[in-house]
Amino acid sequence: MENNAELVRLEEFVDKLLTKYNQLKSDFHTLQATLQERDAECADLKSNVFHLSTERTEVGNRVAGLLDRIEQWETEQVGSPVEKSGSYGNIQGSLFSDAPEDKDN
């Protein structure tokens, strides 16, 4: 009879081990799927960062080009007479003044 009780106890132990093994196996597959999703998300984010960096460089270059054009225009305007530069005292200031320039004064 003792052998029978030991066998029952062994069967219960093996059942518990198999249950835990199956749970761990399920957890492993879930974690593996999550890891693959995160890897894909990281790849997308890296791609987005690259595209944003490229776009930022392009915008910076375009802004620099605009500033160069404005500076060139200002340089060209220094050679020609400026009627009124407004209260700001420079060419760029007259461009952005609120009051319309009075050309009769």
Phi and psi in radians as a Rosetta constraint file:
Dihedral C 1 N 2 CA 2 C 2 CIRCULARHARMONIC -1.067 0.35
Dihedral N 2 CA 2 C 2 N 3 CIRCULARHARMONIC -0.613 0.35
Dihedral C 2 N 3 CA 3 C 3 CIRCULARHARMONIC -1.139 0.35
Dihedral N 3 CA 3 C 3 N 4 CIRCULARHARMONIC -0.638 0.35
Dihedral C 3 N 4 CA 4 C 4 CIRCULARHARMONIC -1.148 0.35
Dihedral N 4 CA 4 C 4 N 5 CIRCULARHARMONIC -0.761 0.35
Dihedral C 4 N 5 CA 5 C 5 CIRCULARHARMONIC -1.127 0.35
Dihedral N 5 CA 5 C 5 N 6 CIRCULARHARMONIC -0.663 0.35
Dihedral C 5 N 6 CA 6 C 6 CIRCULARHARMONIC -1.181 0.35
Dihedral N 6 CA 6 C 6 N 7 CIRCULARHARMONIC -0.650 0.35
Dihedral C 6 N 7 CA 7 C 7 CIRCULARHARMONIC -1.165 0.35
Dihedral N 7 CA 7 C 7 N 8 CIRCULARHARMONIC -0.714 0.35
Dihedral C 7 N 8 CA 8 C 8 CIRCULARHARMONIC -1.095 0.35
Dihedral N 8 CA 8 C 8 N 9 CIRCULARHARMONIC -0.773 0.35
Dihedral C 8 N 9 CA 9 C 9 CIRCULARHARMONIC -1.094 0.35
Dihedral N 9 CA 9 C 9 N 10 CIRCULARHARMONIC -0.710 0.35
Dihedral C 9 N 10 CA 10 C 10 CIRCULARHARMONIC -1.142 0.35
Dihedral N 10 CA 10 C 10 N 11 CIRCULARHARMONIC -0.729 0.35
Dihedral C 10 N 11 CA 11 C 11 CIRCULARHARMONIC -1.067 0.35
Dihedral N 11 CA 11 C 11 N 12 CIRCULARHARMONIC -0.757 0.35
Dihedral C 11 N 12 CA 12 C 12 CIRCULARHARMONIC -1.107 0.35
Dihedral N 12 CA 12 C 12 N 13 CIRCULARHARMONIC -0.713 0.35
Dihedral C 12 N 13 CA 13 C 13 CIRCULARHARMONIC -1.108 0.35
Dihedral N 13 CA 13 C 13 N 14 CIRCULARHARMONIC -0.785 0.35
Dihedral C 13 N 14 CA 14 C 14 CIRCULARHARMONIC -1.131 0.35
Dihedral N 14 CA 14 C 14 N 15 CIRCULARHARMONIC -0.702 0.35
Dihedral C 14 N 15 CA 15 C 15 CIRCULARHARMONIC -1.056 0.35
Dihedral N 15 CA 15 C 15 N 16 CIRCULARHARMONIC -0.761 0.35
Dihedral C 15 N 16 CA 16 C 16 CIRCULARHARMONIC -1.097 0.35
Dihedral N 16 CA 16 C 16 N 17 CIRCULARHARMONIC -0.749 0.35
Dihedral C 16 N 17 CA 17 C 17 CIRCULARHARMONIC -1.083 0.35
Dihedral N 17 CA 17 C 17 N 18 CIRCULARHARMONIC -0.771 0.35
Dihedral C 17 N 18 CA 18 C 18 CIRCULARHARMONIC -1.145 0.35
Dihedral N 18 CA 18 C 18 N 19 CIRCULARHARMONIC -0.675 0.35
Dihedral C 18 N 19 CA 19 C 19 CIRCULARHARMONIC -1.106 0.35
Dihedral N 19 CA 19 C 19 N 20 CIRCULARHARMONIC -0.803 0.35
Dihedral C 19 N 20 CA 20 C 20 CIRCULARHARMONIC -1.126 0.35
Dihedral N 20 CA 20 C 20 N 21 CIRCULARHARMONIC -0.696 0.35
Dihedral C 20 N 21 CA 21 C 21 CIRCULARHARMONIC -1.072 0.35
Dihedral N 21 CA 21 C 21 N 22 CIRCULARHARMONIC -0.811 0.35
Dihedral C 21 N 22 CA 22 C 22 CIRCULARHARMONIC -1.112 0.35
Dihedral N 22 CA 22 C 22 N 23 CIRCULARHARMONIC -0.657 0.35
Dihedral C 22 N 23 CA 23 C 23 CIRCULARHARMONIC -1.143 0.35
Dihedral N 23 CA 23 C 23 N 24 CIRCULARHARMONIC -0.767 0.35
Dihedral C 23 N 24 CA 24 C 24 CIRCULARHARMONIC -1.113 0.35
Dihedral N 24 CA 24 C 24 N 25 CIRCULARHARMONIC -0.689 0.35
Dihedral C 24 N 25 CA 25 C 25 CIRCULARHARMONIC -1.112 0.35
Dihedral N 25 CA 25 C 25 N 26 CIRCULARHARMONIC -0.744 0.35
Dihedral C 25 N 26 CA 26 C 26 CIRCULARHARMONIC -1.115 0.35
Dihedral N 26 CA 26 C 26 N 27 CIRCULARHARMONIC -0.783 0.35
Dihedral C 26 N 27 CA 27 C 27 CIRCULARHARMONIC -1.057 0.35
Dihedral N 27 CA 27 C 27 N 28 CIRCULARHARMONIC -0.713 0.35
Dihedral C 27 N 28 CA 28 C 28 CIRCULARHARMONIC -1.052 0.35
Dihedral N 28 CA 28 C 28 N 29 CIRCULARHARMONIC -0.812 0.35
Dihedral C 28 N 29 CA 29 C 29 CIRCULARHARMONIC -1.142 0.35
Dihedral N 29 CA 29 C 29 N 30 CIRCULARHARMONIC -0.660 0.35
Dihedral C 29 N 30 CA 30 C 30 CIRCULARHARMONIC -1.120 0.35
Dihedral N 30 CA 30 C 30 N 31 CIRCULARHARMONIC -0.768 0.35
Dihedral C 30 N 31 CA 31 C 31 CIRCULARHARMONIC -1.162 0.35
Dihedral N 31 CA 31 C 31 N 32 CIRCULARHARMONIC -0.631 0.35
Dihedral C 31 N 32 CA 32 C 32 CIRCULARHARMONIC -1.119 0.35
Dihedral N 32 CA 32 C 32 N 33 CIRCULARHARMONIC -0.751 0.35
Dihedral C 32 N 33 CA 33 C 33 CIRCULARHARMONIC -1.125 0.35
Dihedral N 33 CA 33 C 33 N 34 CIRCULARHARMONIC -0.726 0.35
Dihedral C 33 N 34 CA 34 C 34 CIRCULARHARMONIC -1.096 0.35
Dihedral N 34 CA 34 C 34 N 35 CIRCULARHARMONIC -0.726 0.35
Dihedral C 34 N 35 CA 35 C 35 CIRCULARHARMONIC -1.096 0.35
Dihedral N 35 CA 35 C 35 N 36 CIRCULARHARMONIC -0.727 0.35
Dihedral C 35 N 36 CA 36 C 36 CIRCULARHARMONIC -1.122 0.35
Dihedral N 36 CA 36 C 36 N 37 CIRCULARHARMONIC -0.706 0.35
Dihedral C 36 N 37 CA 37 C 37 CIRCULARHARMONIC -1.092 0.35
Dihedral N 37 CA 37 C 37 N 38 CIRCULARHARMONIC -0.747 0.35
Dihedral C 37 N 38 CA 38 C 38 CIRCULARHARMONIC -1.168 0.35
Dihedral N 38 CA 38 C 38 N 39 CIRCULARHARMONIC -0.670 0.35
Dihedral C 38 N 39 CA 39 C 39 CIRCULARHARMONIC -1.080 0.35
Dihedral N 39 CA 39 C 39 N 40 CIRCULARHARMONIC -0.743 0.35
Dihedral C 39 N 40 CA 40 C 40 CIRCULARHARMONIC -1.130 0.35
Dihedral N 40 CA 40 C 40 N 41 CIRCULARHARMONIC -0.710 0.35
Dihedral C 40 N 41 CA 41 C 41 CIRCULARHARMONIC -1.115 0.35
Dihedral N 41 CA 41 C 41 N 42 CIRCULARHARMONIC -0.722 0.35
Dihedral C 41 N 42 CA 42 C 42 CIRCULARHARMONIC -1.100 0.35
Dihedral N 42 CA 42 C 42 N 43 CIRCULARHARMONIC -0.728 0.35
Dihedral C 42 N 43 CA 43 C 43 CIRCULARHARMONIC -1.095 0.35
Dihedral N 43 CA 43 C 43 N 44 CIRCULARHARMONIC -0.731 0.35
Dihedral C 43 N 44 CA 44 C 44 CIRCULARHARMONIC -1.105 0.35
Dihedral N 44 CA 44 C 44 N 45 CIRCULARHARMONIC -0.752 0.35
Dihedral C 44 N 45 CA 45 C 45 CIRCULARHARMONIC -1.123 0.35
Dihedral N 45 CA 45 C 45 N 46 CIRCULARHARMONIC -0.714 0.35
Dihedral C 45 N 46 CA 46 C 46 CIRCULARHARMONIC -1.098 0.35
Dihedral N 46 CA 46 C 46 N 47 CIRCULARHARMONIC -0.699 0.35
Dihedral C 46 N 47 CA 47 C 47 CIRCULARHARMONIC -1.116 0.35
Dihedral N 47 CA 47 C 47 N 48 CIRCULARHARMONIC -0.755 0.35
Dihedral C 47 N 48 CA 48 C 48 CIRCULARHARMONIC -1.096 0.35
Dihedral N 48 CA 48 C 48 N 49 CIRCULARHARMONIC -0.725 0.35
Dihedral C 48 N 49 CA 49 C 49 CIRCULARHARMONIC -1.092 0.35
Dihedral N 49 CA 49 C 49 N 50 CIRCULARHARMONIC -0.728 0.35
Dihedral C 49 N 50 CA 50 C 50 CIRCULARHARMONIC -1.084 0.35
Dihedral N 50 CA 50 C 50 N 51 CIRCULARHARMONIC -0.806 0.35
Dihedral C 50 N 51 CA 51 C 51 CIRCULARHARMONIC -1.144 0.35
Dihedral N 51 CA 51 C 51 N 52 CIRCULARHARMONIC -0.693 0.35
Dihedral C 51 N 52 CA 52 C 52 CIRCULARHARMONIC -1.159 0.35
Dihedral N 52 CA 52 C 52 N 53 CIRCULARHARMONIC -0.672 0.35
Dihedral C 52 N 53 CA 53 C 53 CIRCULARHARMONIC -1.121 0.35
Dihedral N 53 CA 53 C 53 N 54 CIRCULARHARMONIC -0.748 0.35
Dihedral C 53 N 54 CA 54 C 54 CIRCULARHARMONIC -1.108 0.35
Dihedral N 54 CA 54 C 54 N 55 CIRCULARHARMONIC -0.763 0.35
Dihedral C 54 N 55 CA 55 C 55 CIRCULARHARMONIC -1.121 0.35
Dihedral N 55 CA 55 C 55 N 56 CIRCULARHARMONIC -0.716 0.35
Dihedral C 55 N 56 CA 56 C 56 CIRCULARHARMONIC -1.100 0.35
Dihedral N 56 CA 56 C 56 N 57 CIRCULARHARMONIC -0.732 0.35
Dihedral C 56 N 57 CA 57 C 57 CIRCULARHARMONIC -1.086 0.35
Dihedral N 57 CA 57 C 57 N 58 CIRCULARHARMONIC -0.754 0.35
Dihedral C 57 N 58 CA 58 C 58 CIRCULARHARMONIC -1.100 0.35
Dihedral N 58 CA 58 C 58 N 59 CIRCULARHARMONIC -0.784 0.35
Dihedral C 58 N 59 CA 59 C 59 CIRCULARHARMONIC -1.104 0.35
Dihedral N 59 CA 59 C 59 N 60 CIRCULARHARMONIC -0.736 0.35
Dihedral C 59 N 60 CA 60 C 60 CIRCULARHARMONIC -1.049 0.35
Dihedral N 60 CA 60 C 60 N 61 CIRCULARHARMONIC -0.737 0.35
Dihedral C 60 N 61 CA 61 C 61 CIRCULARHARMONIC -1.129 0.35
Dihedral N 61 CA 61 C 61 N 62 CIRCULARHARMONIC -0.702 0.35
Dihedral C 61 N 62 CA 62 C 62 CIRCULARHARMONIC -1.166 0.35
Dihedral N 62 CA 62 C 62 N 63 CIRCULARHARMONIC -0.723 0.35
Dihedral C 62 N 63 CA 63 C 63 CIRCULARHARMONIC -1.111 0.35
Dihedral N 63 CA 63 C 63 N 64 CIRCULARHARMONIC -0.746 0.35
Dihedral C 63 N 64 CA 64 C 64 CIRCULARHARMONIC -1.062 0.35
Dihedral N 64 CA 64 C 64 N 65 CIRCULARHARMONIC -0.699 0.35
Dihedral C 64 N 65 CA 65 C 65 CIRCULARHARMONIC -1.096 0.35
Dihedral N 65 CA 65 C 65 N 66 CIRCULARHARMONIC -0.732 0.35
Dihedral C 65 N 66 CA 66 C 66 CIRCULARHARMONIC -1.110 0.35
Dihedral N 66 CA 66 C 66 N 67 CIRCULARHARMONIC -0.745 0.35
Dihedral C 66 N 67 CA 67 C 67 CIRCULARHARMONIC -1.105 0.35
Dihedral N 67 CA 67 C 67 N 68 CIRCULARHARMONIC -0.706 0.35
Dihedral C 67 N 68 CA 68 C 68 CIRCULARHARMONIC -1.079 0.35
Dihedral N 68 CA 68 C 68 N 69 CIRCULARHARMONIC -0.720 0.35
Dihedral C 68 N 69 CA 69 C 69 CIRCULARHARMONIC -1.129 0.35
Dihedral N 69 CA 69 C 69 N 70 CIRCULARHARMONIC -0.703 0.35
Dihedral C 69 N 70 CA 70 C 70 CIRCULARHARMONIC -1.132 0.35
Dihedral N 70 CA 70 C 70 N 71 CIRCULARHARMONIC -0.773 0.35
Dihedral C 70 N 71 CA 71 C 71 CIRCULARHARMONIC -1.088 0.35
Dihedral N 71 CA 71 C 71 N 72 CIRCULARHARMONIC -0.711 0.35
Dihedral C 71 N 72 CA 72 C 72 CIRCULARHARMONIC -1.114 0.35
Dihedral N 72 CA 72 C 72 N 73 CIRCULARHARMONIC -0.741 0.35
Dihedral C 72 N 73 CA 73 C 73 CIRCULARHARMONIC -1.093 0.35
Dihedral N 73 CA 73 C 73 N 74 CIRCULARHARMONIC -0.764 0.35
Dihedral C 73 N 74 CA 74 C 74 CIRCULARHARMONIC -1.065 0.35
Dihedral N 74 CA 74 C 74 N 75 CIRCULARHARMONIC -0.718 0.35
Dihedral C 74 N 75 CA 75 C 75 CIRCULARHARMONIC -1.091 0.35
Dihedral N 75 CA 75 C 75 N 76 CIRCULARHARMONIC -0.724 0.35
Dihedral C 75 N 76 CA 76 C 76 CIRCULARHARMONIC -1.158 0.35
Dihedral N 76 CA 76 C 76 N 77 CIRCULARHARMONIC -0.595 0.35
Dihedral C 76 N 77 CA 77 C 77 CIRCULARHARMONIC -1.284 0.35
Dihedral N 77 CA 77 C 77 N 78 CIRCULARHARMONIC -0.456 0.35
Dihedral C 77 N 78 CA 78 C 78 CIRCULARHARMONIC -1.105 0.35
Dihedral N 78 CA 78 C 78 N 79 CIRCULARHARMONIC -0.590 0.35
Dihedral C 78 N 79 CA 79 C 79 CIRCULARHARMONIC -1.273 0.35
Dihedral N 79 CA 79 C 79 N 80 CIRCULARHARMONIC -0.482 0.35
Dihedral C 79 N 80 CA 80 C 80 CIRCULARHARMONIC -1.716 0.35
Dihedral N 80 CA 80 C 80 N 81 CIRCULARHARMONIC 2.644 0.35
Dihedral C 80 N 81 CA 81 C 81 CIRCULARHARMONIC -1.186 0.35
Dihedral N 81 CA 81 C 81 N 82 CIRCULARHARMONIC 2.418 0.35
Dihedral C 81 N 82 CA 82 C 82 CIRCULARHARMONIC -1.831 0.35
Dihedral N 82 CA 82 C 82 N 83 CIRCULARHARMONIC 2.172 0.35
Dihedral C 82 N 83 CA 83 C 83 CIRCULARHARMONIC -1.144 0.35
Dihedral N 83 CA 83 C 83 N 84 CIRCULARHARMONIC -0.994 0.35
Dihedral C 83 N 84 CA 84 C 84 CIRCULARHARMONIC -2.517 0.35
Dihedral N 84 CA 84 C 84 N 85 CIRCULARHARMONIC 2.307 0.35
Dihedral C 84 N 85 CA 85 C 85 CIRCULARHARMONIC -1.763 0.35
Dihedral N 85 CA 85 C 85 N 86 CIRCULARHARMONIC 0.083 0.35
Dihedral C 85 N 86 CA 86 C 86 CIRCULARHARMONIC 1.308 0.35
Dihedral N 86 CA 86 C 86 N 87 CIRCULARHARMONIC -2.984 0.35
Dihedral C 86 N 87 CA 87 C 87 CIRCULARHARMONIC -1.342 0.35
Dihedral N 87 CA 87 C 87 N 88 CIRCULARHARMONIC -0.125 0.35
Dihedral C 87 N 88 CA 88 C 88 CIRCULARHARMONIC -1.418 0.35
Dihedral N 88 CA 88 C 88 N 89 CIRCULARHARMONIC -0.433 0.35
Dihedral C 88 N 89 CA 89 C 89 CIRCULARHARMONIC 1.425 0.35
Dihedral N 89 CA 89 C 89 N 90 CIRCULARHARMONIC 0.195 0.35
Dihedral C 89 N 90 CA 90 C 90 CIRCULARHARMONIC -2.580 0.35
Dihedral N 90 CA 90 C 90 N 91 CIRCULARHARMONIC 2.960 0.35
Dihedral C 90 N 91 CA 91 C 91 CIRCULARHARMONIC -1.103 0.35
Dihedral N 91 CA 91 C 91 N 92 CIRCULARHARMONIC -0.803 0.35
Dihedral C 91 N 92 CA 92 C 92 CIRCULARHARMONIC -1.119 0.35
Dihedral N 92 CA 92 C 92 N 93 CIRCULARHARMONIC -0.639 0.35
Dihedral C 92 N 93 CA 93 C 93 CIRCULARHARMONIC -1.094 0.35
Dihedral N 93 CA 93 C 93 N 94 CIRCULARHARMONIC -0.653 0.35
Dihedral C 93 N 94 CA 94 C 94 CIRCULARHARMONIC -1.215 0.35
Dihedral N 94 CA 94 C 94 N 95 CIRCULARHARMONIC -0.454 0.35
Dihedral C 94 N 95 CA 95 C 95 CIRCULARHARMONIC -1.163 0.35
Dihedral N 95 CA 95 C 95 N 96 CIRCULARHARMONIC -0.571 0.35
Dihedral C 95 N 96 CA 96 C 96 CIRCULARHARMONIC -1.908 0.35
Dihedral N 96 CA 96 C 96 N 97 CIRCULARHARMONIC 0.195 0.35
Dihedral C 96 N 97 CA 97 C 97 CIRCULARHARMONIC -1.253 0.35
Dihedral N 97 CA 97 C 97 N 98 CIRCULARHARMONIC 2.636 0.35
Dihedral C 97 N 98 CA 98 C 98 CIRCULARHARMONIC -1.379 0.35
Dihedral N 98 CA 98 C 98 N 99 CIRCULARHARMONIC -0.648 0.35
Dihedral C 98 N 99 CA 99 C 99 CIRCULARHARMONIC -1.433 0.35
Dihedral N 99 CA 99 C 99 N 100 CIRCULARHARMONIC 2.427 0.35
Dihedral C 99 N 100 CA 100 C 100 CIRCULARHARMONIC -1.205 0.35
Dihedral N 100 CA 100 C 100 N 101 CIRCULARHARMONIC 2.522 0.35
Dihedral C 100 N 101 CA 101 C 101 CIRCULARHARMONIC -1.288 0.35
Dihedral N 101 CA 101 C 101 N 102 CIRCULARHARMONIC 2.401 0.35
Dihedral C 101 N 102 CA 102 C 102 CIRCULARHARMONIC -1.676 0.35
Dihedral N 102 CA 102 C 102 N 103 CIRCULARHARMONIC 1.899 0.35
Dihedral C 102 N 103 CA 103 C 103 CIRCULARHARMONIC -1.458 0.35
Dihedral N 103 CA 103 C 103 N 104 CIRCULARHARMONIC -0.153 0.35
Dihedral C 103 N 104 CA 104 C 104 CIRCULARHARMONIC -1.465 0.35
Dihedral N 104 CA 104 C 104 N 105 CIRCULARHARMONIC -0.348 0.35
